[in-house]
Amino acid sequence: MSVQKLRKKAEKGLKKKKCCKSKPRCKGCPVVLHRLCKQNAFELDDKALKKAIKKARQW
């Protein structure tokens, strides 16, 4: 999933219903999206958002 698609899904509030708990967590996971929202990562540019996604998935 690209960065733009992830931004749009997060703005619309679209996410999976349940977390799969795999390692690393998938990008559409509600836990990952919650971590990104807590960091205000969606206001960052694309390069910084990629780093934030990587960190949120590996947490």
C-alpha positions as CSV (number, residue, x, y, z in Angstrom):
1,M,0.0,0.0,0.0
2,S,1.4,3.4,-1.0
3,V,1.7,6.4,1.3
4,Q,-1.0,8.3,-0.5
5,K,-3.5,5.4,-0.2
6,L,-2.7,5.0,3.5
7,R,-3.3,8.7,4.1
8,K,-6.7,8.6,2.3
9,K,-7.7,5.5,4.3
10,A,-6.8,7.1,7.6
11,E,-8.7,10.3,6.7
12,K,-11.8,8.3,5.9
13,G,-11.4,6.2,9.0
14,L,-11.1,2.9,7.0
15,K,-9.2,0.2,8.8
16,K,-9.5,-3.5,9.4
17,K,-11.9,-4.6,12.0
18,K,-9.5,-6.7,14.0
19,C,-5.7,-6.8,14.4
20,C,-4.0,-9.8,13.0
21,K,-1.1,-9.5,15.5
22,S,1.5,-10.6,13.0
23,K,5.1,-9.3,13.0
24,P,5.5,-6.8,11.5
25,R,1.9,-5.6,11.7
26,C,0.2,-4.8,8.4
27,K,-0.3,-1.2,7.3
28,G,-4.1,-1.4,7.5
29,C,-4.0,-2.6,11.1
30,P,-6.0,-0.5,13.6
31,V,-3.1,-0.6,16.1
32,V,-0.7,0.8,13.5
33,L,-3.2,3.5,12.5
34,H,-3.7,4.5,16.1
35,R,0.0,4.7,16.7
36,L,0.4,6.9,13.7
37,C,-2.5,9.2,14.8
38,K,-0.9,9.6,18.2
39,Q,2.3,10.7,16.6
40,N,0.5,13.1,14.2
41,A,2.3,11.3,11.5
42,F,-0.2,12.1,8.7
43,E,0.8,15.7,8.8
44,L,4.4,14.8,7.9
45,D,5.8,14.7,4.4
46,D,6.0,11.4,2.5
47,K,9.6,10.5,3.5
48,A,9.0,11.1,7.2
49,L,5.7,9.3,7.0
50,K,7.4,6.2,5.6
51,K,9.8,6.2,8.6
52,A,6.9,6.6,11.0
53,I,5.0,3.7,9.4
54,K,8.1,1.5,9.7
55,K,8.5,2.4,13.4
56,A,4.8,1.9,14.2
57,R,4.7,-1.5,12.5
58,Q,7.8,-2.8,14.4
59,W,7.0,-1.3,17.8
